[in-house]
Amino acid sequence: MTEEIRLGDQVQTRKKHPCGSDEWTVIRIGADIKIRCHGCGRIVMLDRQDFLRRRKRLIAQGPETQTKGDTAL
């Protein structure tokens, strides 16, 4: 599995959330990863290593971010 994490990624976790959903959306990236549950909307913050360990698969990848050097015409 790719280690790249993008804003807006939809991921499936190994264990279900207490609400019954196992699908999450990445809403913040940094040293910690913030994810939102698709079932109840709960927001959880995990450090990067915990996130990578708990992630089962990537459902849909978020949009590719532009770097400073790229110019869109």
FENNORQUI-V233635 format. One record per pair of residues at least 24 apart in sequence whose C-alpha atoms are under 7 Angstrom apart, sorted by the first residue. I is the first residue (numbers start at 1). J is the second residue. If there is no record, write none. Layout:
I/J, I/J
This chain:
6/61, 6/62, 7/62, 8/61, 8/62, 8/63, 9/60, 9/61, 9/62, 10/58, 10/59, 10/60, 10/61, 11/55, 11/57, 11/58, 11/59, 12/55, 12/56, 12/57, 12/58, 12/59, 13/54, 13/55, 13/56, 14/54, 14/55, 14/56
